[in-house]
Amino acid sequence: MKNLLFKNVRIFDGRSLREGTLDVLLSQGKVARMAPSLDSCEDTRIIEGEGRLLAPAFIDLHTHLRDPGQVHREDILSGSRAAAAGGFGVVVAMPNTAPPVDNEAAVAYVLQKGSCAGGARVLPAGCVSKERQGEEMAELGGMARAGAAFFTDDGSPVKGGRLLMNALLYARDLGVRVMEHPQDMDLSRDFQVHEGRCSALSGMRGYPAAAEVMGITRGIALVRETGCPLHLTHVSTAQGIAEIRAAKEEGLPVSCDVTPHHLVLSEEDVLTSHLSSSFKVSPPLRSTEDVEALWKGLFDGTVDAIATDHAPWHLDDKDVPFMEASFGIASLECAFGAVFHAWHARGCPGSLESLLALWTSRPGSLLPAVEAYRGVLEEGSPAYCTLIDEDLEKTVDIAAWKSKAGVTPYQGRTFKGWPVCTVVAGDLVYEDLPE
């Protein structure tokens, strides 16, 4: 492993921006030194930062790598390398695969395959229920010992309230959070789009905001009952954010994430695209009022992480009429650029530190305590970092992606502000620096 020396970089350490520029030496998988000027030593690769921003590598709490069982859509190798190209050092792989990741051996499979993928580190999430059927609790203890980072039946909520409550109690003792997909399945049955302007104009069945809110309030009620932490994923509605904000003000251990597409896109994009299936996702793209509420939640402490919910599909799954298409948006390689560009377009609300923390230390704080890397860049910390060129403009070209995804709604869009270098455990796993 070569040493890496970043010269003349601005530093975001996971909490704050440090003054001036520094040199940063990475050695033996650790951040060895940070100082105004460092000399290179033997067997050291020098990377000229030229005033660019060096941050902890991003942590994605929610991504779909389709492995095992659906590797024509994505696999752990392609997903890991795509994540690295997007600036991510760690991704949590959802367990709704074929078969589901619901046992110790399956968790070990994801970890082992991820360890040699050559990109971002892949942490497996394990199912709450056996076979993700919502009937009987999976072997949470065995999966936790094998390295599961979360427990979730994502793709759908945990079916029964009693099962979810018991899972919360077990998971607390294991030091692993439950991640809940908040949705009332009856109220949202057979949906295609957001219930509101989009459903009215398209004539398609809508997913009411209330269906998400009912899932969120069920989870909050169980947290209040048990005192156990719960993470609510891909929150997309203004009322959902309001419920989580109130729960936090009550002192309940509730956390949540929002996705780049729910921040950058809305139901208006579905309509103006003439119902392009690339915009079909679950939960659906919401109203502009919902989008505004999500942005507010980013900077008032309600939202804990921006998580991609990267959902890659083969072209055959998406290149069909809207009502026949699969749900999901692929974004690992452009997620940061999309949100960073939108943040600038909004006049840079909040602060740069607050925005970057949602990609780094805040999601890192939700990982199990055994994880050494937690989204922080300081002397002695594991050497995970991402170099960001805030002035770089690039146009999304899915043909150049490392992901197997065949479709993205971001195709052809130009964003300003991109990761250009990613380091994972001291290894340079992605580089897109000018010659």
C-alpha distance (Angstrom), angle and dihedral (degrees) to the residues before:
residue distance angle dihedral
M1 . . .
K2 3.80 . .
N3 3.77 120.7 .
L4 3.80 113.6 -113.7
L5 3.78 122.9 -146.1
F6 3.79 118.5 -167.5
K7 3.81 109.8 -160.4
N8 3.79 126.3 -155.1
V9 3.80 100.8 -2.5
R10 3.78 132.4 153.1
I11 3.80 110.5 -126.2
F12 3.77 131.7 -135.7
D13 3.80 102.7 -177.8
G14 3.81 97.6 -168.4
R15 3.78 93.8 -87.7
S16 3.80 109.2 42.1
L17 3.78 144.9 -1.0
R18 3.79 111.7 -99.8
E19 3.78 119.1 -135.5
G20 3.77 120.7 -99.6
T21 3.80 125.0 -12.4
L22 3.78 128.6 -52.6
D23 3.78 141.5 -173.3
V24 3.80 116.3 -120.5
L25 3.81 123.9 -158.0
L26 3.79 119.6 -159.8
S27 3.79 115.5 -164.6
Q28 3.81 133.7 167.0
G29 3.76 92.4 -4.8
K30 3.81 94.8 -53.6
V31 3.78 138.8 95.0
A32 3.79 96.5 -104.4
R33 3.81 102.7 -179.8
M34 3.78 142.3 -3.9
A35 3.80 116.7 -166.4
P36 3.83 141.7 140.2
S37 3.79 90.6 -99.4
L38 3.79 130.6 10.8
D39 3.79 128.7 -179.8
S40 3.78 119.0 -133.7
C41 3.77 119.9 -116.2
E42 3.78 132.5 -157.0
D43 3.81 117.1 -56.5
T44 3.80 93.4 17.6
R45 3.81 126.1 139.2
I46 3.79 111.4 -146.3
I47 3.81 118.2 -147.6
E48 3.79 114.2 -168.0
G49 3.77 107.1 -138.4
E50 3.81 96.2 -172.6
G51 3.79 91.0 -160.7
R52 3.80 95.5 -49.2
L53 3.80 120.1 145.5
L54 3.81 119.5 -96.5
A55 3.80 113.0 -160.5
P56 3.79 136.0 167.7
A57 3.80 109.7 -81.6
F58 3.79 110.7 -90.9
I59 3.81 121.8 -99.6
D60 3.81 118.3 -144.5
L61 3.80 111.7 -161.5
H62 3.80 94.8 -170.8
T63 3.79 126.7 41.4
H64 3.80 134.8 138.3
L65 3.81 114.7 -135.4
R66 3.84 95.3 170.8
D67 3.81 91.9 -139.7
P68 3.01 124.5 159.7
G69 3.77 106.7 39.4
Q70 3.80 107.3 1.6
V71 3.78 102.0 58.6
H72 3.81 94.7 141.8
R73 3.82 85.2 72.2
E74 3.81 98.2 42.3
D75 3.78 137.9 -34.0
I76 3.77 134.8 -159.0
L77 3.81 93.3 -96.8
S78 3.82 96.1 49.6
G79 3.79 92.2 41.0
S80 3.80 93.4 48.6
R81 3.79 91.9 51.0
A82 3.80 92.5 44.2
A83 3.80 88.9 52.4
A84 3.80 91.6 51.6
A85 3.81 89.5 51.5
G86 3.81 87.3 54.5
G87 3.80 92.7 53.1
F88 3.80 96.4 -100.4
G89 3.78 121.3 141.3
V90 3.80 96.0 178.9
V91 3.81 132.0 27.7
V92 3.80 128.8 -178.4
A93 3.81 110.9 -138.4
M94 3.79 115.7 -142.4
P95 3.82 116.7 -126.4
N96 3.82 100.3 -134.7
T97 3.79 91.5 108.8
A98 3.81 130.3 124.6
P99 2.98 102.7 -70.1
P100 3.80 99.1 18.8
V101 3.80 119.7 -117.7
D102 3.80 95.6 -109.6
N103 3.81 104.2 135.4
E104 3.77 143.3 50.4
A105 3.81 95.2 -99.1
A106 3.81 92.7 52.7
V107 3.82 91.5 50.0
A108 3.81 89.1 50.3
Y109 3.81 90.1 50.3
V110 3.80 92.9 55.6
L111 3.81 92.3 45.8
Q112 3.80 93.6 47.8
K113 3.79 94.6 47.3
G114 3.77 91.1 45.1
S115 3.80 92.3 51.2
C116 3.80 91.6 66.4
A117 3.81 99.3 35.5
G118 3.79 94.7 100.5
G119 3.78 97.6 -134.8
A120 3.79 135.6 66.0
R121 3.78 118.0 -7.6
V122 3.81 110.4 -98.6
L123 3.80 118.9 -141.8
P124 3.81 117.1 -171.0
A125 3.78 125.0 -132.4
G126 3.79 114.9 -150.2
C127 3.78 127.5 -143.9
V128 3.79 121.0 -100.4
S129 3.80 91.2 -142.9
K130 3.79 133.3 39.0
E131 3.79 110.9 -90.2
R132 3.81 86.3 -5.1
Q133 3.80 88.1 -84.5
G134 3.79 96.8 130.8
E135 3.81 93.3 -128.6
E136 3.80 108.3 96.3
M137 3.80 130.3 21.5
A138 3.79 115.7 -105.2
E139 3.82 121.5 -128.2
L140 3.79 95.2 -80.7
G141 3.79 94.7 170.2
G142 3.79 94.5 54.7
M143 3.78 92.2 46.6
A144 3.81 91.8 48.6
R145 3.80 90.6 52.0
A146 3.80 89.8 48.5
G147 3.82 91.5 54.1
A148 3.81 109.7 -89.7
A149 3.81 110.5 166.5
F150 3.83 97.4 -163.4
F151 3.79 139.5 4.0
T152 3.80 116.1 -131.0
D153 3.78 143.4 144.6
D154 3.81 88.0 -150.3
G155 3.76 115.2 176.7
S156 3.77 84.3 56.6
P157 3.81 136.0 17.1
V158 3.79 122.9 -94.4
K159 3.78 99.5 -82.7
G160 3.78 102.9 -134.9
G161 3.80 129.7 43.4
R162 3.81 92.6 -140.6
L163 3.81 91.4 53.3
L164 3.79 91.5 48.5
M165 3.81 91.9 49.0
N166 3.80 92.4 49.7
A167 3.80 90.5 47.1
L168 3.80 90.3 53.0
L169 3.81 90.5 53.2
Y170 3.81 94.3 47.6
A171 3.81 93.8 43.1
R172 3.80 92.6 51.8
D173 3.79 90.5 57.5
L174 3.81 90.2 47.9
G175 3.81 93.9 50.5
V176 3.82 93.4 -121.7
R177 3.80 123.3 118.0
V178 3.79 125.6 -128.1
M179 3.81 112.7 -127.0
E180 3.79 112.8 -153.9
H181 3.80 127.7 -157.9
P182 3.82 99.0 -145.1
Q183 3.79 111.4 -143.1
D184 3.78 138.0 125.5
M185 3.79 100.2 -135.3
D186 3.80 95.9 -159.3
L187 3.78 95.9 51.9
S188 3.81 91.9 46.4
R189 3.80 97.5 40.6
D190 3.83 115.4 146.9
F191 3.80 93.0 -1.8
Q192 3.78 123.0 165.0
V193 3.83 104.9 175.6
H194 3.80 142.3 3.8
E195 3.78 113.7 -60.9
G196 3.77 105.1 -116.4
R197 3.77 131.6 51.2
C198 3.82 93.4 -5.8
S199 3.80 96.3 50.7
A200 3.80 91.5 43.6
L201 3.80 94.7 51.9
S202 3.81 96.9 38.4
G203 3.79 97.5 41.7
M204 3.80 90.0 -133.5
R205 3.79 125.8 132.3
G206 3.80 113.1 -89.7
Y207 3.80 136.1 -138.4
P208 3.83 105.2 -134.9
A209 3.79 119.5 -139.6
A210 3.81 85.6 -124.9
A211 3.82 90.5 67.5
E212 3.80 90.1 62.4
V213 3.79 93.3 41.0
M214 3.80 91.6 53.4
G215 3.80 90.0 54.8
I216 3.80 91.1 48.5
T217 3.81 94.7 48.7
R218 3.82 91.0 48.6
G219 3.78 89.3 54.7
I220 3.79 93.5 45.9
A221 3.81 91.0 49.8
L222 3.81 90.2 54.2
V223 3.80 91.4 48.1
R224 3.79 88.8 51.7
E225 3.81 89.3 49.7
T226 3.82 97.0 47.2
G227 3.79 106.2 23.6
C228 3.82 87.7 -132.3
P229 3.81 122.6 139.1
L230 3.81 119.2 -107.3
H231 3.78 130.5 -173.7
L232 3.81 117.5 -149.4
T233 3.78 112.7 -155.6
H234 3.83 135.2 -149.2
V235 3.81 94.2 3.6
S236 3.80 106.6 -171.1
T237 3.80 110.4 170.3
A238 3.78 136.6 79.3
Q239 3.81 92.3 -130.5
G240 3.80 91.0 48.6
I241 3.80 90.2 54.6
A242 3.81 89.9 47.2
E243 3.81 91.7 53.5
I244 3.82 91.9 50.0
R245 3.80 91.6 46.6
A246 3.80 90.3 53.4
A247 3.81 91.7 47.5
K248 3.81 90.8 52.6
E249 3.79 91.0 48.6
E250 3.80 86.2 53.5
G251 3.80 88.2 56.4
L252 3.81 96.4 -112.2
P253 3.85 117.3 152.3
V254 3.79 95.0 -116.7
S255 3.80 124.0 141.0
C256 3.78 133.2 178.0
D257 3.77 145.6 -174.4
V258 3.79 134.5 -149.8
T259 3.80 127.8 -155.6
P260 3.81 130.4 -119.3
H261 3.81 91.2 -120.5
H262 3.79 93.3 54.9
L263 3.82 87.9 51.6
V264 3.79 98.2 44.0
L265 3.82 103.9 31.1
S266 3.81 135.5 44.7
E267 3.78 140.9 -176.3
E268 3.80 86.7 -83.1
D269 3.82 88.5 70.5
V270 3.80 89.8 55.8
L271 3.79 89.8 53.6
T272 3.81 98.6 42.4
S273 3.82 90.4 47.9
H274 3.82 88.1 59.0
L275 3.81 89.5 -116.2
S276 3.79 98.3 -49.7
S277 3.80 108.4 -173.7
S278 3.81 90.0 -136.9
F279 3.82 86.3 79.5
K280 3.82 94.6 52.1
V281 3.79 109.8 113.1
S282 3.80 142.3 145.2
P283 2.95 118.2 -93.0
P284 3.81 87.5 31.6
L285 3.77 125.7 -120.8
R286 3.78 104.3 -83.8
S287 3.81 139.0 -147.1
T288 3.79 123.3 -65.8
E289 3.83 87.6 -110.0
D290 3.81 89.4 58.4
V291 3.79 90.7 49.4
E292 3.82 90.5 53.3
A293 3.82 90.6 51.0
L294 3.81 91.6 52.0
W295 3.80 91.7 52.7
K296 3.80 90.0 50.0
G297 3.81 89.3 50.6
L298 3.80 91.2 54.4
F299 3.78 92.3 65.8
D300 3.80 105.4 32.4
G301 3.82 95.2 61.8
T302 3.79 97.3 -101.7
V303 3.81 96.6 109.2
D304 3.81 117.1 59.5
A305 3.79 101.7 -173.6
I306 3.77 146.8 7.2
A307 3.81 105.5 -129.6
T308 3.78 122.5 -176.9
D309 3.82 102.3 -141.5
H310 3.83 81.3 -153.6
A311 3.80 103.6 -162.4
P312 3.82 110.9 -179.7
W313 3.78 120.7 -165.4
H314 3.75 133.7 -175.6
L315 3.80 113.3 -108.9
D316 3.81 89.2 -108.9
D317 3.82 89.6 61.8
K318 3.79 93.7 54.6
D319 3.80 107.9 26.7
V320 3.78 91.8 83.8
P321 3.84 135.2 86.4
F322 3.80 113.7 -59.6
M323 3.81 95.8 -106.9
E324 3.81 91.9 52.4
A325 3.80 96.8 45.5
S326 3.79 127.0 102.7
F327 3.80 121.1 -108.3
G328 3.79 118.4 -109.0
I329 3.80 148.2 82.1
A330 3.81 124.8 -134.1
S331 3.80 114.2 -143.7
L332 3.81 115.1 138.8
E333 3.79 93.9 120.1
C334 3.80 97.5 46.1
A335 3.82 104.4 25.8
F336 3.79 96.4 103.8
G337 3.80 93.3 43.6
A338 3.81 91.5 50.5
V339 3.81 94.4 51.0
F340 3.81 95.8 39.1
H341 3.81 90.7 51.2
A342 3.82 91.2 48.1
W343 3.82 90.4 48.2
H344 3.80 90.1 55.4
A345 3.79 91.5 45.4
R346 3.81 88.3 55.8
G347 3.79 91.8 54.4
C348 3.82 96.9 -97.7
P349 3.83 99.8 -74.1
G350 3.78 117.9 -158.7
S351 3.78 108.5 1.8
L352 3.79 138.4 -58.9
E353 3.81 88.7 -114.3
S354 3.80 91.7 54.6
L355 3.79 91.8 49.1
L356 3.81 94.7 47.9
A357 3.81 92.3 46.6
L358 3.82 88.6 61.5
W359 3.82 88.3 62.9
T360 3.82 97.0 41.1
S361 3.80 131.3 16.3
R362 3.79 98.3 19.3
P363 3.81 96.2 56.2
G364 3.80 87.0 37.6
S365 3.79 90.2 60.1
L366 3.83 89.6 60.2
L367 3.81 95.2 58.2
P368 3.82 119.9 97.7
A369 3.79 113.2 -79.8
V370 3.83 91.0 -114.6
E371 3.81 90.0 69.7
A372 3.81 107.8 100.0
Y373 3.82 96.0 -161.6
R374 3.78 111.1 66.9
G375 3.78 104.2 162.5
V376 3.80 98.8 -81.1
L377 3.82 129.1 126.0
E378 3.80 113.1 -158.6
E379 3.79 139.1 118.6
G380 3.79 109.3 -62.8
S381 3.80 95.5 17.6
P382 3.82 121.8 121.3
A383 3.81 110.7 -82.3
Y384 3.79 101.6 -106.8
C385 3.80 113.8 136.0
T386 3.78 144.2 145.8
L387 3.79 126.8 -149.1
I388 3.81 111.5 -143.7
D389 3.79 125.5 -159.8
E390 3.79 102.6 -156.7
D391 3.82 92.6 -170.8
L392 3.80 99.2 47.4
E393 3.79 114.2 113.9
K394 3.80 118.0 -158.5
T395 3.77 134.6 168.0
V396 3.80 118.4 -132.8
D397 3.81 110.9 -110.8
I398 3.78 112.2 176.4
A399 3.82 90.7 -167.2
A400 3.81 87.9 69.7
W401 3.81 95.2 48.5
K402 3.77 123.6 115.7
S403 3.80 88.2 -143.4
K404 3.80 118.5 90.6
A405 3.80 90.3 -131.9
G406 3.78 112.4 133.5
V407 3.81 98.9 -162.7
T408 3.80 139.5 33.6
P409 3.82 130.3 167.8
Y410 3.81 87.9 -136.3
Q411 3.80 93.2 67.0
G412 3.82 110.2 133.1
R413 3.80 94.8 8.3
T414 3.79 117.8 129.9
F415 3.80 119.3 -139.4
K416 3.80 131.3 -175.5
G417 3.81 117.4 -138.6
W418 3.82 120.5 44.3
P419 3.80 140.6 174.1
V420 3.80 108.8 -108.8
C421 3.79 101.6 177.8
T422 3.81 134.1 26.7
V423 3.80 128.1 -168.8
V424 3.82 122.1 -166.4
A425 3.82 119.5 -171.5
G426 3.80 89.8 -21.2
D427 3.81 95.7 -49.6
L428 3.79 121.8 115.8
V429 3.81 99.8 -128.2
Y430 3.81 100.1 166.7
E431 3.79 133.5 25.9
D432 3.79 131.7 172.7
L433 3.78 102.0 161.3
P434 3.81 123.0 144.7
E435 3.78 115.5 -99.0
